[in-house]
Amino acid sequence: MGYTRDEMLAKSPFDIDLYPDPATARARILELQASGSVVYEAVHLARDGRHIPVEISAHLIELHGQRLAMAMARDLTERKRAENDRQVFQAQLMHVHKLESLGTLVGGVAHEINNPIMGIMNYAELIGEDERLTGSRGRMCGRSSARPSAWPRSYRRPSESA
């Protein structure tokens, strides 16, 4: 935390812990007095102004006939960083799953559309090859079956073809 031993001994927990409000600090003290021990997360203020997430484990002890509170703080910086990294990874993984589902859906829709189109193209090709059919419609069917993108242009009314 950057404090010297003398600086640390001169400070109270209220100088180091960044409680959101005084009521929270009072609640922690009352819980410690009632149960004899308490574990909670807090934020400590380092000498250089950094905020350090910690886990406080406090116990009531008796020393030379005097009841005292002994507290230990464990730095949670790395754990918090790992939790954040895990959340980012989970969000990325969820995004990948969504994209995979979208790809599966698009593939299914393309398959459902392609099957009838292939049938139509095959019939159009057969009609185009049928010698009994003479005229522009039979030739258009045979010609356009190979290129579905050409269908809208090839199926114009006879009056527009001229």
C-alpha positions in Angstrom: 0.0 0.0 0.0 3.0 2.2 0.2 2.7 3.3 3.8 5.6 3.0 6.3 5.1 0.9 9.4 4.8 4.1 11.6 2.3 5.6 9.1 0.2 2.5 9.1 0.2 2.2 12.9 -1.0 5.8 13.2 -4.0 5.2 10.9 -7.3 3.8 11.8 -9.3 1.4 9.6 -11.5 4.4 8.6 -8.4 6.2 7.2 -7.6 3.3 4.9 -11.0 1.7 4.1 -13.1 3.6 1.6 -16.6 2.9 2.9 -19.5 4.0 0.7 -21.1 5.6 3.7 -20.8 5.7 7.6 -23.8 3.4 8.0 -21.9 0.6 6.2 -19.0 1.0 8.6 -21.3 0.9 11.6 -23.1 -2.2 10.2 -19.7 -4.0 9.8 -18.8 -3.2 13.4 -22.1 -4.3 14.8 -21.9 -7.6 12.8 -18.4 -8.2 14.2 -19.6 -7.5 17.7 -22.6 -9.8 17.3 -21.0 -12.8 15.6 -17.3 -12.5 16.7 -16.1 -12.5 13.1 -16.9 -10.9 9.8 -15.6 -11.3 6.2 -16.4 -8.7 3.6 -14.9 -7.0 0.5 -13.8 -3.4 0.7 -11.5 -0.9 -1.0 -8.3 0.4 0.6 -6.7 3.7 -0.3 -3.0 3.3 -1.0 -0.5 6.1 -0.2 -0.3 7.1 -3.9 -4.1 7.4 -4.2 -4.8 4.0 -5.9 -7.8 2.1 -4.9 -7.0 -1.5 -4.0 -9.9 -4.1 -3.7 -9.4 -6.2 -0.7 -11.1 -9.0 1.3 -11.3 -8.2 5.0 -11.4 -11.0 7.5 -12.0 -9.6 11.0 -12.2 -11.5 14.3 -12.7 -10.5 17.9 -9.8 -11.6 20.2 -8.9 -11.2 23.8 -5.4 -10.1 24.6 -4.3 -9.5 28.2 -7.9 -9.2 29.3 -8.8 -6.7 26.7 -11.2 -7.4 23.8 -9.7 -6.4 20.5 -10.5 -6.7 16.8 -7.9 -8.3 14.6 -8.3 -7.8 10.9 -6.4 -9.1 7.9 -6.7 -7.8 4.4 -6.1 -9.8 1.3 -5.4 -8.0 -2.0 -8.0 -9.0 -4.6 -6.6 -7.0 -7.6 -5.5 -10.0 -9.6 -8.7 -11.9 -8.8 -10.8 -8.9 -9.9 -8.8 -8.6 -13.1 -9.2 -12.3 -13.8 -13.0 -12.0 -13.3 -13.1 -9.1 -15.7 -11.1 -11.0 -18.3 -13.5 -14.0 -17.9 -16.5 -11.8 -18.4 -15.0 -10.3 -21.5 -14.2 -13.8 -22.8 -17.8 -14.9 -22.1 -19.2 -12.0 -24.0 -17.0 -12.8 -27.0 -18.0 -16.4 -26.8 -21.6 -15.5 -26.7 -21.1 -13.3 -29.8 -19.5 -16.2 -31.6 -22.4 -18.5 -30.7 -24.8 -15.9 -32.0 -22.9 -15.7 -35.3 -22.8 -19.5 -35.5 -26.6 -19.7 -35.0 -27.1 -17.0 -37.6 -24.9 -18.9 -40.1 -26.9 -22.1 -39.5 -30.1 -20.2 -40.0 -28.9 -18.6 -43.2 -27.7 -22.0 -44.5 -31.0 -23.6 -43.7 -33.0 -20.8 -45.4 -30.7 -21.0 -48.5 -31.2 -24.7 -48.6 -35.0 -24.3 -48.4 -35.0 -21.7 -51.2 -32.5 -23.6 -53.4 -34.4 -26.9 -53.5 -37.5 -25.5 -55.3 -35.4 -23.2 -57.5 -33.4 -26.2 -58.7 -36.6 -28.0 -59.6 -37.8 -24.9 -61.5 -34.5 -24.7 -63.3 -34.6 -28.3 -64.3 -38.2 -28.0 -65.6 -37.2 -24.8 -67.5 -34.3 -26.6 -69.1 -36.5 -29.5 -70.1 -39.1 -27.1 -71.6 -36.3 -25.3 -73.5 -35.1 -28.6 -75.0 -38.5 -29.8 -76.0 -38.7 -29.6 -79.8 -42.5 -29.5 -79.7 -42.3 -26.0 -78.1 -41.4 -23.5 -80.7 -41.4 -19.8 -80.1 -39.8 -17.4 -77.8 -41.1 -18.8 -74.5 -39.4 -22.2 -74.9 -36.1 -20.6 -75.9 -36.3 -18.2 -73.0 -36.9 -21.0 -70.5 -34.0 -23.0 -71.8 -31.7 -20.0 -71.9 -32.6 -18.5 -68.5 -32.5 -21.8 -66.6 -28.8 -21.7 -66.4 -28.7 -18.2 -64.8 -31.3 -17.6 -62.1 -30.1 -13.9 -61.9 -31.2 -13.5 -65.5 -34.8 -14.6 -64.9 -36.3 -11.2 -64.1 -34.9 -9.7 -67.4 -35.9 -12.7 -69.6 -39.5 -12.9 -68.5 -40.8 -9.7 -70.0 -44.1 -9.4 -71.7 -43.9 -10.1 -75.4 -44.6 -6.5 -76.2 -41.5 -5.4 -74.2 -39.2 -7.9 -76.0 -39.4 -6.2 -79.4 
